[in-house]
Amino acid sequence: MTGFEISGASAADMELIRRWADEEGWNPGDSDRFAFAVADPAGFLVGRIDGEPVACISAVRYGSAFGFIGFYIARPAFRGQGYGIRLWQAGMERLDGRLVGLDGVVDQQDNYRKSGFCSAWNNVRYEGVPQPNGSGGGDGAGGGGGDGAGFEVVDAASLPFGQLAAYDRRFFPEARDAFLSAWTGLPGRTALAAVRDGRIEGLGVIRPCSGASRIGPLYASAPAVAAALLHRLAEHTPDGAVAVDVPDANPAATGLLAGLGLAPSFEAARMYTGPAPEVELAGLYGVTSLELG
């Protein structure tokens, strides 16, 4: 491995990493890198041979006890030569002493298990144009029966940010305020919240991608709330097509997306190095990002 060096990613590297992920078929958001950079500026590593980028990984620290691995990519011509494992070791060393999570693609899951990761659930990407149904589609106000009645869908930016951050914390192991602020507020994306009696009962963010626009996170107190948010978010796409990474540990979520006519197109296993952190899985209809959790 003469000439192989690992260093932090530059702004140009972050765009390169996004392109590599797109080539892998992961369909990252066009502007995700700007939110990623504020989550943990030192958490993105690039391996270079004589200055040429050939591999990457993200090892992002959250709070004092949690970390997340993503963007683990070696360029095809450089696979099987030990460069990827060197980056993997560097990323895991950066997260030493923390509970670590990742979303592992199918062909890498056995390798992650050898590194001490255990599967918690699968995140299944449901993709397509949401179809109307009877569980709260439309404008969200008063739709879909008892657990869906009486809420209003509003621009998330109209709510106090502290309220949004506290709500997000129910579904993620650590506070991530800087990341959340960028993720919900970047130009070109839309963040909507469902509110009832002054309480947030749902949150969804949609962002443009090279393929179907991605929705994540998608949180909701009930299927009717999730359906209303999803339909409203889909209005902000060129053709109505969306993609949502749904935890199969929430059967209400998978049932809702299938009922809206979306079909599975991709799958990754959510894995941890220890017991899965306690989050409100019953309200988690779509994870924020397969790269950063």
C-alpha positions as CSV (number, residue, x, y, z in Angstrom):
1,M,0.0,0.0,0.0
2,T,2.8,2.4,-0.8
3,G,1.5,5.9,-1.3
4,F,-1.8,5.2,0.5
5,E,-2.8,8.0,2.9
6,I,-6.0,8.7,4.9
7,S,-7.1,12.3,5.5
8,G,-10.2,14.3,6.3
9,A,-12.5,15.1,3.4
10,S,-12.5,18.6,1.8
11,A,-15.6,20.3,0.4
12,A,-14.6,19.0,-3.1
13,D,-14.2,15.5,-1.6
14,M,-17.8,15.7,-0.2
15,E,-19.2,16.3,-3.6
16,L,-17.0,13.4,-5.0
17,I,-18.3,11.1,-2.2
18,R,-21.9,12.0,-3.2
19,R,-21.2,11.1,-6.8
20,W,-19.6,7.8,-5.8
21,A,-22.7,7.0,-3.7
22,D,-24.9,7.9,-6.7
23,E,-22.9,5.5,-8.9
24,E,-23.5,2.8,-6.3
25,G,-27.3,3.3,-6.8
26,W,-27.9,4.7,-3.3
27,N,-29.6,7.9,-4.7
28,P,-28.2,10.4,-2.1
29,G,-29.8,13.9,-1.9
30,D,-28.3,16.5,-4.1
31,S,-27.5,18.8,-1.2
32,D,-27.1,16.3,1.6
33,R,-23.4,17.0,1.9
34,F,-24.0,20.5,3.3
35,A,-26.0,19.1,6.2
36,F,-23.5,16.2,6.6
37,A,-20.6,18.6,7.0
38,V,-22.1,20.3,10.0
39,A,-23.0,17.1,11.7
40,D,-19.3,16.3,12.4
41,P,-16.9,18.2,10.2
42,A,-14.1,15.7,10.9
43,G,-16.2,12.6,10.4
44,F,-15.6,12.1,6.7
45,L,-12.4,10.3,5.6
46,V,-10.9,9.8,2.2
47,G,-8.2,7.3,1.2
48,R,-5.8,8.5,-1.5
49,I,-3.1,6.8,-3.5
50,D,-0.5,9.4,-4.5
51,G,-3.1,12.1,-4.0
52,E,-5.9,10.4,-6.0
53,P,-9.1,9.6,-4.0
54,V,-9.8,5.9,-4.2
55,A,-12.0,5.2,-1.1
56,C,-14.1,6.9,1.5
57,I,-16.0,6.4,4.8
58,S,-18.0,8.5,7.2
59,A,-17.6,8.0,11.0
60,V,-19.8,10.6,12.5
61,R,-19.9,11.3,16.3
62,Y,-23.2,12.2,17.9
63,G,-23.1,13.4,21.5
64,S,-20.8,11.5,23.8
65,A,-21.9,7.9,23.3
66,F,-23.1,7.2,19.7
67,G,-21.6,7.1,16.3
68,F,-22.7,6.1,12.8
69,I,-20.7,4.6,9.9
70,G,-21.7,5.4,6.3
71,F,-20.4,6.1,2.8
72,Y,-18.1,3.0,3.0
73,I,-17.0,2.9,-0.7
74,A,-13.9,1.8,-2.5
75,R,-13.7,2.5,-6.2
76,P,-14.2,-0.7,-8.2
77,A,-10.6,-0.7,-9.6
78,F,-9.2,-0.6,-6.0
79,R,-11.3,-3.2,-4.3
80,G,-9.8,-6.3,-2.8
81,Q,-6.5,-4.7,-2.2
82,G,-6.8,-3.7,1.5
83,Y,-7.5,0.0,1.0
84,G,-11.2,-0.3,2.2
85,I,-10.3,-2.2,5.4
86,R,-7.7,0.4,6.2
87,L,-10.4,3.1,6.0
88,W,-12.8,1.0,8.0
89,Q,-10.3,0.6,10.8
90,A,-9.7,4.3,10.8
91,G,-13.4,5.1,11.0
92,M,-14.0,2.6,13.8
93,E,-11.0,3.9,15.7
94,R,-12.6,7.4,15.5
95,L,-15.8,6.0,17.1
96,D,-14.0,3.8,19.7
97,G,-15.9,3.5,23.0
98,R,-19.3,4.4,21.4
99,L,-22.3,2.4,20.4
100,V,-22.0,2.4,16.6
101,G,-24.7,2.0,14.0
102,L,-24.8,1.6,10.3
103,D,-27.1,0.6,7.4
104,G,-25.4,-2.3,5.7
105,V,-26.1,-3.3,2.1
106,V,-26.9,-7.0,1.6
107,D,-23.6,-8.1,0.2
108,Q,-21.6,-6.5,3.1
109,Q,-23.7,-7.7,6.1
110,D,-21.7,-10.8,6.8
111,N,-18.5,-8.7,7.0
112,Y,-20.2,-6.3,9.4
113,R,-21.2,-9.2,11.6
114,K,-17.6,-10.3,11.7
115,S,-16.7,-6.8,13.0
116,G,-19.2,-7.2,15.9
117,F,-22.4,-5.7,14.4
118,C,-25.8,-7.3,14.9
119,S,-28.9,-6.7,12.9
120,A,-31.7,-4.7,14.6
121,W,-34.2,-4.4,11.6
122,N,-34.1,-3.8,7.9
123,N,-34.7,-0.4,6.2
124,V,-36.6,-1.1,3.1
125,R,-36.9,1.6,0.4
126,Y,-40.4,2.0,-0.9
127,E,-40.6,4.0,-4.1
128,G,-43.2,5.3,-6.4
129,V,-46.0,7.8,-6.8
130,P,-48.3,7.8,-3.7
131,Q,-51.9,6.9,-4.5
132,P,-54.9,8.3,-2.7
133,N,-56.4,6.1,0.0
134,G,-58.7,6.4,3.0
135,S,-56.1,6.9,5.7
136,G,-55.6,10.6,5.8
137,G,-54.5,11.6,2.4
138,G,-55.3,15.2,1.3
139,D,-54.6,18.2,3.3
140,G,-54.2,16.4,6.7
141,A,-56.7,18.5,8.6
142,G,-59.4,16.3,10.0
143,G,-58.6,13.4,7.7
144,G,-58.9,9.6,8.2
145,G,-60.8,9.0,11.4
146,G,-60.0,9.1,15.1
147,D,-56.2,9.0,15.3
148,G,-55.9,11.2,12.2
149,A,-58.5,13.9,13.0
150,G,-57.8,17.5,14.0
151,F,-54.2,18.0,13.0
152,E,-52.8,20.7,10.7
153,V,-49.9,20.3,8.3
154,V,-47.6,23.4,8.5
155,D,-44.2,24.6,7.3
156,A,-41.8,23.2,9.9
157,A,-39.9,26.5,9.7
158,S,-42.8,28.2,11.3
159,L,-42.3,26.2,14.6
160,P,-39.8,27.0,17.3
161,F,-36.6,25.1,16.4
162,G,-36.3,23.8,20.0
163,Q,-39.6,22.1,19.6
164,L,-38.5,20.4,16.4
165,A,-35.2,19.3,17.9
166,A,-37.0,17.8,21.0
167,Y,-39.3,15.9,18.7
168,D,-36.5,14.5,16.6
169,R,-34.7,13.4,19.8
170,R,-37.6,10.9,20.3
171,F,-36.5,9.0,17.2
172,F,-32.7,9.3,17.4
173,P,-30.2,8.2,20.1
174,E,-28.6,11.6,20.6
175,A,-29.3,15.3,20.0
176,R,-28.2,16.5,16.5
177,D,-29.4,20.1,16.5
178,A,-26.8,21.5,14.0
179,F,-27.5,18.7,11.5
180,L,-31.3,19.0,11.9
181,S,-31.2,22.7,11.4
182,A,-29.3,22.3,8.1
183,W,-31.2,19.2,7.0
184,T,-34.6,20.9,7.3
185,G,-33.6,24.3,6.1
186,L,-31.4,23.8,3.0
187,P,-32.6,25.4,-0.2
188,G,-34.6,23.2,-2.5
189,R,-36.0,20.9,0.2
190,T,-39.3,21.1,2.0
191,A,-39.9,20.3,5.7
192,L,-43.5,19.9,6.9
193,A,-44.9,19.2,10.4
194,A,-48.2,17.9,11.6
195,V,-49.5,19.9,14.6
196,R,-52.4,19.2,16.9
197,D,-53.3,21.4,19.9
198,G,-49.8,22.9,19.8
199,R,-48.0,19.6,19.8
200,I,-45.9,18.2,17.0
201,E,-47.4,14.8,15.9
202,G,-45.4,14.3,12.7
203,L,-42.4,15.6,10.7
204,G,-41.3,15.0,7.2
205,V,-38.6,16.3,4.9
206,I,-38.3,15.8,1.2
207,R,-35.1,16.5,-0.9
208,P,-34.3,16.3,-4.6
209,C,-32.1,13.5,-5.8
210,S,-30.9,12.2,-9.1
211,G,-33.7,9.6,-8.9
212,A,-36.9,9.7,-7.0
213,S,-37.0,12.5,-4.4
214,R,-36.2,11.1,-0.9
215,I,-38.4,11.6,2.1
216,G,-36.6,11.3,5.4
217,P,-37.2,11.6,8.2
218,L,-40.9,10.7,8.3
219,Y,-42.2,10.6,11.8
220,A,-45.9,10.4,12.8
221,S,-48.1,9.6,15.7
222,A,-50.4,7.5,13.4
223,P,-50.7,6.2,9.8
224,A,-53.1,8.9,8.9
225,V,-50.6,11.6,10.0
226,A,-47.8,9.9,8.0
227,A,-50.1,9.6,4.9
228,A,-51.0,13.2,5.0
229,L,-47.4,14.3,5.3
230,L,-46.3,12.0,2.5
231,H,-49.0,13.2,0.1
232,R,-48.2,16.9,0.9
233,L,-44.5,16.3,0.5
234,A,-45.0,14.5,-2.8
235,E,-46.5,17.7,-4.2
236,H,-43.0,19.2,-4.1
237,T,-41.6,16.8,-6.7
238,P,-41.4,17.2,-10.5
239,D,-43.4,14.0,-11.1
240,G,-44.8,12.9,-7.8
241,A,-42.3,10.0,-7.3
242,V,-40.8,9.6,-3.9
243,A,-38.6,7.1,-2.0
244,V,-38.8,6.4,1.7
245,D,-36.5,4.1,3.7
246,V,-39.0,2.4,6.0
247,P,-38.0,0.3,9.1
248,D,-39.6,-3.1,8.8
249,A,-39.7,-3.1,12.6
250,N,-42.7,-0.8,12.2
251,P,-45.4,-2.9,10.5
252,A,-47.8,0.1,10.4
253,A,-45.2,1.9,8.3
254,T,-44.6,-0.8,5.8
255,G,-48.3,-1.5,5.5
256,L,-49.0,2.2,4.9
257,L,-46.4,2.6,2.1
258,A,-47.5,-0.6,0.4
259,G,-51.1,0.5,0.7
260,L,-50.2,3.8,-1.0
261,G,-48.9,1.9,-4.0
262,L,-45.2,2.2,-3.3
263,A,-43.0,-0.8,-4.0
264,P,-39.7,-2.0,-2.4
265,S,-36.7,-1.1,-4.5
266,F,-33.7,-1.4,-2.1
267,E,-32.9,-2.8,1.3
268,A,-30.2,-2.3,4.0
269,A,-29.9,-3.8,7.5
270,R,-29.8,-1.4,10.4
271,M,-27.0,-2.8,12.6
272,Y,-25.4,-1.9,15.9
273,T,-22.3,-2.9,17.8
274,G,-24.5,-3.4,20.9
275,P,-28.1,-3.4,21.9
276,A,-30.2,-1.2,19.7
277,P,-30.8,2.2,21.2
278,E,-34.3,2.9,22.6
279,V,-36.2,5.1,20.1
280,E,-39.9,5.4,19.3
281,L,-40.1,2.8,16.5
282,A,-43.8,3.0,16.4
283,G,-43.6,6.6,15.2
284,L,-40.7,6.0,12.8
285,Y,-42.1,5.7,9.3
286,G,-39.0,6.7,7.4
287,V,-35.4,7.1,8.6
288,T,-33.5,10.3,7.9
289,S,-30.6,9.0,6.0
290,L,-28.9,5.7,5.4
291,E,-25.5,7.4,5.5
292,L,-25.9,9.3,8.9
293,G,-28.8,7.5,10.6
